[in-house]
């Protein structure tokens, strides 16, 4: 019964998320007409070629690799948001492996009896 409830809850969540992400259609299945904006054209701007994550005073090829080398990167990287995501990942892994361990222990107890 719990598995059925979990499947229904997950299916409902997926259905509602898809429903919210799709564009509303009219009753007969045709898309709504979109109004055309008549604003003045915007002049093109040159692309931004600076990168806040690589130093400008060092050769870029010396900063590329698996591990970040000293002097490469910037203060823009990391911070409390990245630490929070890392903690969320570790928390999720702890929940998953905790459930696996609990299931294995429960299974072994029922086999021993």
PEKARA-V67612 format. One record per residue. N is the residue number from 1. RES is the residue in three letters. BURIAL is 1 if it has 24 or more other ideal C-beta (glycine too) atoms within 12 Angstrom, else 0. D_LAST is the distance of its C-alpha to the last C-alpha in Angstrom with 1 decimal. Layout:
N_RES_BURIAL_D_LAST / N_RES_BURIAL_D_LAST
//
This chain:
1_UNK_0_25.1 / 2_UNK_0_24.9 / 3_UNK_0_25.3 / 4_UNK_0_28.3 / 5_UNK_0_29.8 / 6_UNK_0_29.5 / 7_UNK_0_31.2 / 8_UNK_0_33.9 / 9_UNK_0_34.5 / 10_UNK_0_34.9 / 11_UNK_0_37.1 / 12_UNK_0_39.3 / 13_UNK_0_39.7 / 14_UNK_0_40.7 / 15_UNK_0_43.1 / 16_UNK_0_44.7 / 17_UNK_0_45.2 / 18_UNK_0_46.8 / 19_UNK_0_48.9 / 20_UNK_0_50.2 / 21_UNK_0_51.0 / 22_UNK_0_53.0 / 23_UNK_0_56.7 / 24_UNK_0_57.6 / 25_UNK_0_59.2 / 26_UNK_0_61.8 / 27_UNK_0_61.2 / 28_UNK_0_62.6 / 29_UNK_0_60.5 / 30_UNK_0_63.3 / 31_UNK_0_63.0 / 32_UNK_0_65.1 / 33_UNK_0_68.4 / 34_UNK_0_68.5 / 35_UNK_0_71.6 / 36_UNK_0_73.4 / 37_UNK_0_74.2 / 38_UNK_0_77.7 / 39_UNK_0_77.7 / 40_UNK_0_79.8 / 41_UNK_0_78.4 / 42_UNK_0_76.8 / 43_UNK_0_78.3 / 44_UNK_0_75.8 / 45_UNK_0_74.8 / 46_UNK_0_74.1 / 47_UNK_0_70.5 / 48_UNK_0_68.9 / 49_UNK_0_68.5 / 50_UNK_0_67.3 / 51_UNK_0_63.7 / 52_UNK_0_62.4 / 53_UNK_0_59.6 / 54_UNK_0_61.8 / 55_UNK_0_64.6 / 56_UNK_0_68.1 / 57_UNK_0_69.5 / 58_UNK_0_67.2 / 59_UNK_0_67.0 / 60_UNK_0_64.2 / 61_UNK_0_63.1 / 62_UNK_0_62.3 / 63_UNK_0_59.8 / 64_UNK_0_57.8 / 65_UNK_0_54.6 / 66_UNK_0_50.8 / 67_UNK_0_51.2 / 68_UNK_0_53.7 / 69_UNK_0_56.5 / 70_UNK_0_58.4 / 71_UNK_0_61.3 / 72_UNK_0_59.8 / 73_UNK_0_58.5 / 74_UNK_0_59.6 / 75_UNK_0_58.6 / 76_UNK_0_57.8 / 77_UNK_0_54.5 / 78_UNK_0_51.3 / 79_UNK_0_51.4 / 80_UNK_0_49.1 / 81_UNK_0_48.2 / 82_UNK_0_47.0 / 83_UNK_0_44.9 / 84_UNK_0_43.5 / 85_UNK_0_42.5 / 86_UNK_0_40.8 / 87_UNK_0_38.8 / 88_UNK_0_37.8 / 89_UNK_0_36.6 / 90_UNK_0_34.6 / 91_UNK_0_33.1 / 92_UNK_0_32.2 / 93_UNK_0_30.6 / 94_UNK_0_28.6 / 95_UNK_0_27.3 / 96_UNK_0_26.4 / 97_UNK_0_24.7 / 98_UNK_0_23.0 / 99_UNK_0_21.5 / 100_UNK_0_20.4 / 101_UNK_0_18.8 / 102_UNK_0_17.0 / 103_UNK_0_15.8 / 104_UNK_0_14.6 / 105_UNK_0_12.7 / 106_UNK_0_11.1 / 107_UNK_0_10.3 / 108_UNK_0_8.8 / 109_UNK_0_6.5 / 110_UNK_0_5.4 / 111_UNK_0_5.5 / 112_UNK_0_3.8 / 113_UNK_0_0.0
//
